[in-house]
Amino acid sequence: MSYADGWAAMNLQMPPRVPRTEYSAHRHWELVKAVTGIEVGPDTPMQEQLAASAAFKKAWNYDFHWSIRFFGSNMFGKIRTSMGHAEYATGGVDRRNDVYCPFKDPQEVLSFDPWQAYGRKEHKELVRKAESQYAEICRRDSDGVNMTGMYDTLVSGLIDIFGWEMLLLAAGTDPVAFGDLANRYTGWVQQYFDAMADANIPVVMVHDDIVWTSGAIFRPDWYRAYVFPNYRKLLAPVLAAGKKVVYTSDGNYTEFIDDIAATGVHGFVMEPSVNMAYIAQKYGKTHVFIGNADTRVLLGGNKERIRAEVQRCMDIGKNCPGYFLAVGNHIPPNTPVESALYYNQVYEELGRR
C-alpha cells in the first residue's frame, strides 16, 4: 500500500488517501514503544533500534522515505568547519562540542578552490557508491518510495565548509567574488549529480538550506544570479536521465518558489513557514509537495489545535494529487506522545479521499 500510494502521488495519479511521511518520529523512542510495543531506547543496540524504527514506519504507513545519504559532509574530509551540534536525539547522542574553522579571514574563503582542496572523483566509483547506498536504504525500508540525494547541494555546501561566520563575512565583503566561489563549488559538486544521473535510482532528493525562517539570507538578485542558474546546471543530467527530483530547504523560501520550480524539480519539501497555499494554487496539479504541518502545535499538546492544523493541511492539499502530509521540521523526542498519537489519529481520519 505505501509504495503504491507513494509512487502514484509522485506521478500525480491521485491515490485513495493522502500519503504521508515523517522525518524523525521513528527515533522518538517513547512514541515508537507506544505504537509498536517494542522496548527500545537511546541505549538499545543499533540493529534493534533500526528494527523498531522500521516497525514504526510500517505502522504509521510512511509512503515516502526522505533521504540524502549520498556522501554528505564526508565529501569534505577535514577541510571544513565544525559548528558543533546541539542535543536533539534522546540521550544527547548527537551532541557535539567541537567547534573550529580552518579559514582565518574572508579572503581565504573568497579564494577557495574546491578542486584543489577536494580533487576530482572517479565517476564509476561515485555511481557504485550511490547505488550501494540506495540498495541499503531499500533493504531497510522495503515499502514506500525510496531515494538518495545530496545534502550539500550549493548554499548548504558553503555553510558546511566555511561555517556561518566566515560565510557571511565573505558574502558581505564581496558578493560578486562570493558568487564566483558558488560557481566554482557548483563545478566541483557537479561530479556527484552526474553520478546520480547515471545511477539506477528513480528519485533524487536535492537539499539546500537557502533561507532562514525569516526569509532570504542574501539579496534576492544574488540567488537569481548564482544559485538558481547553478541548480539548472546541476540538475540537467539528472532530469535528462528521467529521474524524479524533489527539493528541500529549511526556512521560508516562499519568495523563491517560482525560481525553484523553473529549475525543473518535480516537487517541494517545506517547513510550516512556507506558503503551501501558494504552491497548491499554482503547482498543485503539476508538482509534488510535502509537509507544512507545524511541529509547534504538537509540542503544545492541545488536541483542538492539532486537529485544526491537520485540517488546514488537508484543506490545502487534499485535492492535489501529489500532496504528502508531514510534520515540518520534525516530531522531536520532546513531543508529548499523546500529541503525536492524536495527530496520527486525525490524519487517518481526515486523510481518506
SEPA-192828 format. One record per residue (C-alpha): x, y, z; residue in three letters. Coordinates in steps of 0.1 Angstrom, whole numbers, padded with zeros to 4 digits, always signed. Layout:
<rs>
XYZALA;...
</rs>
This chain:
<rs>
+0000+0000+0000MET;+0027+0025+0010SER;+0048+0021-0022TYR;+0017+0021-0044ALA;+0002+0052-0029ASP;+0035+0070-0027GLY;+0045+0062-0063TRP;+0010+0072-0075ALA;+0014+0106-0058ALA;+0049+0110-0072MET;+0034+0106-0106ASN;+0004+0129-0099LEU;-0020+0100-0100GLN;-0042+0107-0070MET;-0042+0078-0046PRO;-0073+0070-0025PRO;-0057+0085+0006ARG;-0034+0114+0012VAL;+0000+0098+0016PRO;+0024+0108+0043ARG;+0059+0108+0056THR;+0077+0119+0088GLU;+0114+0127+0092TYR;+0125+0115+0127SER;+0094+0103+0145ALA;+0107+0068+0141HIS;+0136+0078+0165ARG;+0112+0092+0192HIS;+0117+0061+0213TRP;+0088+0066+0237GLU;+0065+0071+0207LEU;+0080+0041+0190VAL;+0073+0020+0221LYS;+0037+0033+0223ALA;+0030+0024+0187VAL;+0048-0009+0182THR;+0051-0023+0217GLY;+0088-0028+0212ILE;+0110-0019+0242GLU;+0136+0004+0227VAL;+0156+0035+0238GLY;+0187+0055+0232PRO;+0209+0028+0247ASP;+0194-0001+0227THR;+0218-0017+0202PRO;+0217-0001+0167MET;+0202-0031+0149GLN;+0174-0033+0174GLU;+0167+0004+0170GLN;+0166+0000+0132LEU;+0141-0029+0135ALA;+0119-0009+0159ALA;+0121+0022+0136SER;+0111+0000+0106ALA;+0081-0014+0125ALA;+0071+0021+0134PHE;+0073+0034+0098LYS;+0051+0004+0088LYS;+0026+0011+0115ALA;+0024+0048+0105TRP;+0023+0039+0069ASN;+0052+0060+0056TYR;+0048+0063+0018ASP;+0080+0083+0012PHE;+0113+0079+0029HIS;+0132+0112+0028TRP;+0170+0105+0024SER;+0201+0124+0013ILE;+0226+0097+0021ARG;+0249+0104-0009PHE;+0282+0112+0010PHE;+0271+0143+0029GLY;+0299+0161+0048SER;+0323+0131+0041ASN;+0329+0148+0008MET;+0350+0175+0025PHE;+0372+0154+0048GLY;+0390+0177+0073LYS;+0388+0208+0052ILE;+0356+0221+0066ARG;+0342+0239+0096THR;+0327+0223+0127SER;+0300+0244+0143MET;+0292+0218+0169GLY;+0257+0204+0174HIS;+0230+0209+0200ALA;+0213+0180+0216GLU;+0184+0167+0196TYR;+0181+0130+0199ALA;+0171+0114+0232THR;+0202+0108+0254GLY;+0222+0135+0237GLY;+0239+0110+0213VAL;+0241+0137+0186ASP;+0256+0165+0207ARG;+0290+0178+0195ARG;+0310+0203+0214ASN;+0339+0206+0189ASP;+0339+0240+0172VAL;+0367+0250+0148TYR;+0371+0267+0114CYS;+0402+0262+0092PRO;+0396+0296+0075PHE;+0411+0327+0091LYS;+0396+0356+0071ASP;+0371+0363+0043PRO;+0398+0365+0016GLN;+0407+0329+0023GLU;+0371+0320+0017VAL;+0368+0340-0015LEU;+0399+0325-0030SER;+0390+0289-0020PHE;+0392+0263-0048ASP;+0372+0231-0042PRO;+0390+0213-0070TRP;+0424+0220-0053GLN;+0411+0211-0019ALA;+0390+0180-0026TYR;+0401+0168-0060GLY;+0385+0150-0089ARG;+0364+0119-0081LYS;+0362+0087-0101GLU;+0328+0087-0118HIS;+0323+0049-0117LYS;+0331+0048-0080GLU;+0306+0076-0073LEU;+0279+0057-0093VAL;+0287+0025-0074ARG;+0285+0043-0041LYS;+0252+0059-0049ALA;+0236+0026-0060GLU;+0250+0008-0029SER;+0236+0034-0006GLN;+0202+0033-0024TYR;+0201-0005-0021ALA;+0209-0003+0016GLU;+0180+0022+0021ILE;+0156-0001+0002CYS;+0166-0031+0024ARG;+0160-0010+0055ARG;+0127+0004+0043ASP;+0113-0021+0018SER;+0079-0003+0014ASP;+0073+0033+0003GLY;+0092+0055-0022VAL;+0129+0055-0015ASN;+0157+0077-0028MET;+0192+0090-0022THR;+0203+0125-0028GLY;+0226+0154-0020MET;+0226+0174+0013TYR;+0253+0199+0004ASP;+0239+0210-0030THR;+0252+0246-0030LEU;+0244+0270-0002VAL;+0244+0242+0023SER;+0278+0231+0010GLY;+0293+0265+0015LEU;+0278+0267+0050ILE;+0292+0232+0058ASP;+0327+0242+0045ILE;+0330+0277+0059PHE;+0306+0280+0088GLY;+0281+0308+0093TRP;+0305+0335+0105GLU;+0331+0332+0076MET;+0304+0326+0050LEU;+0285+0358+0060LEU;+0317+0379+0062LEU;+0328+0367+0028ALA;+0294+0373+0012ALA;+0292+0408+0026GLY;+0328+0416+0017THR;+0325+0409-0020ASP;+0292+0394-0032PRO;+0305+0390-0068VAL;+0336+0371-0057ALA;+0313+0351-0034PHE;+0292+0343-0064GLY;+0323+0332-0083ASP;+0330+0309-0054LEU;+0295+0295-0057ALA;+0302+0288-0094ASN;+0334+0270-0086ARG;+0317+0249-0060TYR;+0290+0240-0085THR;+0315+0229-0110GLY;+0331+0206-0084TRP;+0299+0192-0069VAL;+0286+0185-0105GLN;+0305+0153-0103GLN;+0280+0139-0077TYR;+0250+0150-0097PHE;+0265+0134-0128ASP;+0269+0102-0108ALA;+0233+0103-0096MET;+0221+0108-0132ALA;+0239+0076-0142ASP;+0230+0055-0111ALA;+0200+0032-0111ASN;+0180+0054-0087ILE;+0145+0066-0095PRO;+0142+0096-0071VAL;+0168+0121-0062VAL;+0164+0144-0032MET;+0181+0178-0036VAL;+0186+0195-0002HIS;+0199+0231+0001ASP;+0191+0254+0030ASP;+0190+0286+0011ILE;+0170+0307+0036VAL;+0163+0313+0073TRP;+0129+0312+0089THR;+0127+0349+0083SER;+0135+0345+0046GLY;+0164+0352+0024ALA;+0200+0351+0037ILE;+0214+0371+0008PHE;+0199+0397-0016ARG;+0173+0380-0039PRO;+0192+0391-0070ASP;+0223+0372-0057TRP;+0203+0340-0057TYR;+0190+0346-0092ARG;+0225+0353-0105ALA;+0244+0324-0087TYR;+0220+0298-0071VAL;+0192+0290-0095PHE;+0213+0291-0127PRO;+0236+0267-0110ASN;+0208+0245-0099TYR;+0198+0242-0136ARG;+0234+0230-0144LYS;+0234+0205-0116LEU;+0200+0191-0124LEU;+0203+0190-0162ALA;+0218+0154-0164PRO;+0196+0141-0136VAL;+0164+0153-0153LEU;+0176+0142-0187ALA;+0181+0107-0172ALA;+0144+0106-0163GLY;+0148+0108-0125LYS;+0122+0124-0102LYS;+0138+0153-0084VAL;+0124+0167-0052VAL;+0137+0198-0035TYR;+0141+0205+0002THR;+0151+0237+0021SER;+0145+0246+0057ASP;+0131+0280+0064GLY;+0108+0302+0044ASN;+0116+0301+0007TYR;+0082+0314-0004THR;+0097+0342-0024GLU;+0117+0317-0044PHE;+0091+0291-0051ILE;+0088+0301-0088ASP;+0125+0302-0092ASP;+0129+0267-0078ILE;+0101+0254-0099ALA;+0118+0269-0130ALA;+0149+0247-0124THR;+0128+0216-0134GLY;+0123+0200-0100VAL;+0092+0178-0096HIS;+0084+0186-0061GLY;+0089+0206-0029PHE;+0095+0197+0007VAL;+0087+0225+0030MET;+0085+0237+0066GLU;+0054+0254+0081PRO;+0069+0289+0073SER;+0065+0283+0035VAL;+0032+0294+0019ASN;+0019+0260+0009MET;-0014+0275-0003ALA;+0006+0293-0030TYR;+0022+0261-0041ILE;-0011+0243-0042ALA;-0028+0270-0061GLN;+0000+0274-0088LYS;+0017+0240-0088TYR;-0008+0216-0072GLY;-0017+0198-0104LYS;+0019+0197-0118THR;+0042+0191-0088HIS;+0045+0170-0056VAL;+0046+0189-0023PHE;+0053+0175+0011ILE;+0049+0187+0046GLY;+0039+0220+0062ASN;+0022+0208+0094ALA;+0036+0228+0123ASP;+0056+0208+0149THR;+0050+0236+0175ARG;+0013+0227+0175VAL;+0021+0191+0185LEU;+0046+0203+0212LEU;+0018+0224+0227GLY;-0004+0194+0232GLY;-0037+0210+0226ASN;-0060+0185+0207LYS;-0082+0212+0193GLU;-0052+0229+0177ARG;-0037+0196+0165ILE;-0069+0188+0147ARG;-0072+0222+0132ALA;-0036+0220+0119GLU;-0042+0187+0102VAL;-0074+0201+0088GLN;-0056+0231+0075ARG;-0031+0210+0056CYS;-0059+0187+0042MET;-0079+0217+0031ASP;-0050+0229+0011ILE;-0035+0197-0002GLY;-0062+0170-0003LYS;-0074+0179-0038ASN;-0039+0179-0052CYS;-0027+0145-0065PRO;+0009+0149-0053GLY;+0004+0161-0017TYR;+0020+0142+0012PHE;+0013+0152+0048LEU;+0043+0155+0071ALA;+0052+0175+0102VAL;+0079+0200+0095GLY;+0106+0202+0106ASN;+0104+0170+0127HIS;+0085+0154+0155ILE;+0113+0157+0181PRO;+0118+0134+0211PRO;+0103+0161+0235ASN;+0070+0160+0217THR;+0043+0146+0241PRO;+0035+0110+0230VAL;-0002+0117+0233GLU;+0001+0147+0209SER;+0018+0125+0183ALA;-0007+0097+0187LEU;-0036+0121+0183TYR;-0020+0138+0153TYR;-0018+0104+0136ASN;-0054+0096+0146GLN;-0066+0128+0130VAL;-0045+0121+0099TYR;-0060+0087+0095GLU;-0095+0101+0099GLU;-0091+0130+0075LEU;-0067+0115+0050GLY;-0092+0094+0031ARG;-0103+0109-0002ARG;
</rs>
